[in-house]
Amino acid sequence: MIRFLARRIITLLVALVAISIVIFLLLRVLPGDLALVMAGVNAPASRVEALRTQLGLDEPLGMQYLHWLGSLLHGDLGASQLTGRPVASLVATRAAITFPLIGLGLLVALVVGIPLGCAAVLARSRRVRAVFQTIAVIGGAVPALWAGLVLIVLFAKGSGLLPLFPSQGFPLNAWHNPGAAFMSLILPALTVGLIVGASIMRYTRSALAEQMQSDVIAMAMACGYTRTQAVLHVGLRLALPQLVSVIGLTFAEMITGVMVIENLFALPGIGTGLINDVGHRDLLAVQGELFMLAAFFLVIGLLVDVTHRVLDPRLKG
């Protein structure tokens, strides 16, 4: 396990360096002068030249990257050109909204997806199985924007048929008022969770169906388990490593998936902030935010690999 962790950590560090190079170069190969893009096309030449000096754009490209890499190693992602705030502080503030939203959405997805996936496998009637399959297909095909609008029409305060939850914004004092903050995330989390839950339902059904075709379920039933007990106690446990991999990767992918949801519900999270920074040409903030997102994806992948190895004894040899 120690050798496995060492190899994975080394791979993670190499990947982070490679991604930092890619992000750095992509922002430098944009058409035009980066300082001119950030200052605006109508900015005076003195302002553009001062910005070039401030950003170090008058230095060789290699030196610019080494300076940025050195800042990353010290935890400095740079400062926003619009607000002057450190990018790390901006990301932390936005993550306090995005990650709870993703967590709640994933919780909804698990509560919906795993039980329905188990029920789809246990159903004996062909018609019932067809109903579950239809639910999975339709749920996965529904656009997030449309699903969010439907939930707003049904449950939003002020305009919904059952006005239960707020549909716009987030409390200014954030989580200092946890009740209001939690209520603001209910509709966005349901929007994300129901769609992702359809995918988890399909994965769960597929993993359990594979176990049903093996001799494991038959052996469990021969030992005294009922069919339902064998599927839930034995089949689901054996399918758990595969489901953990799917859930972990789904959690990482949901960061990009919630961008539409955050804009629809006016939540100032990472997705909304990144879109605003791109629109305002705050490219240094974008550079730091993209690196943080890439690092998050890689760390989630590492945690999934470690968890998968712990859960699956066949990988420990």
PETA-V814990 format. One record per backbone hydrogen bond with DSSP energy under -1.0 kcal/mol. NH is the residue of the N-H (numbers start at 1). CO is the residue of the C=O. Records with the same first field share a line. If there is no record, write none. Layout:
NH = CO / CO
This chain:
5 = 1
6 = 2
7 = 3
8 = 4
9 = 5
10 = 6
11 = 7
12 = 8
13 = 9
14 = 10
15 = 11
16 = 12
17 = 13
18 = 14
19 = 15
20 = 16
21 = 17
22 = 18
23 = 19
24 = 20
25 = 21
26 = 22
27 = 23
29 = 25
37 = 33
38 = 34
39 = 35
40 = 36
43 = 40
48 = 44
49 = 45
50 = 46
51 = 47
52 = 48
53 = 49
54 = 50
55 = 51
57 = 52
59 = 56
64 = 60
65 = 61
66 = 62
67 = 63
68 = 64
69 = 65
70 = 66
71 = 67
72 = 68
73 = 69
75 = 72
76 = 71
80 = 85
84 = 80
87 = 78
90 = 86
91 = 87
92 = 88
93 = 89
94 = 90
95 = 91
96 = 92
97 = 94
98 = 94
99 = 95
101 = 97
102 = 98
103 = 99
104 = 100
105 = 101
106 = 102
107 = 103
108 = 104
109 = 105
110 = 106
111 = 107
112 = 108
113 = 109
114 = 110
116 = 112
117 = 113
118 = 114
119 = 115
120 = 116
121 = 117
122 = 118
123 = 119
129 = 125
130 = 126
131 = 127
132 = 128
133 = 129
134 = 130
135 = 131
136 = 132
137 = 133
138 = 134
139 = 135
140 = 136
141 = 137
142 = 138
147 = 143
148 = 144
149 = 145
150 = 146
151 = 147
152 = 148
153 = 149
154 = 150
155 = 151
156 = 152
157 = 165
160 = 156
161 = 153
162 = 154
164 = 155 / 162
165 = 155
169 = 265
174 = 171
176 = 173
177 = 174
181 = 177
182 = 178
183 = 179
184 = 180
185 = 182
189 = 185
190 = 186
191 = 187
192 = 188
193 = 189
194 = 190
195 = 191
196 = 192
197 = 193
198 = 194
199 = 195
200 = 196
201 = 197
202 = 198
203 = 199
204 = 200
205 = 201
206 = 202
207 = 203
208 = 204
209 = 205
210 = 206
211 = 207
212 = 208
213 = 209
219 = 215
220 = 216
221 = 217
222 = 218
223 = 219
224 = 221
225 = 220
230 = 226
231 = 227
232 = 228
233 = 229
234 = 230
235 = 230
236 = 231
238 = 234
239 = 235
243 = 239
244 = 240
245 = 241
246 = 242
247 = 243
248 = 244
249 = 245
250 = 246
251 = 247
252 = 248
253 = 249
254 = 250
255 = 252
257 = 253
258 = 254
259 = 256
262 = 258
263 = 259
264 = 260
265 = 261
267 = 262
269 = 267
273 = 269
274 = 270
275 = 271
276 = 272
277 = 273
278 = 274
279 = 275
280 = 276
281 = 278
282 = 277
283 = 281
286 = 282
287 = 283
288 = 284
289 = 285
290 = 286
291 = 287
292 = 288
293 = 289
294 = 290
295 = 291
296 = 292
297 = 293
298 = 294
299 = 295
300 = 296
301 = 297
302 = 298
303 = 299
304 = 300
305 = 301
306 = 302
307 = 303
308 = 304
309 = 305
310 = 306
311 = 307
312 = 308
315 = 312
316 = 313
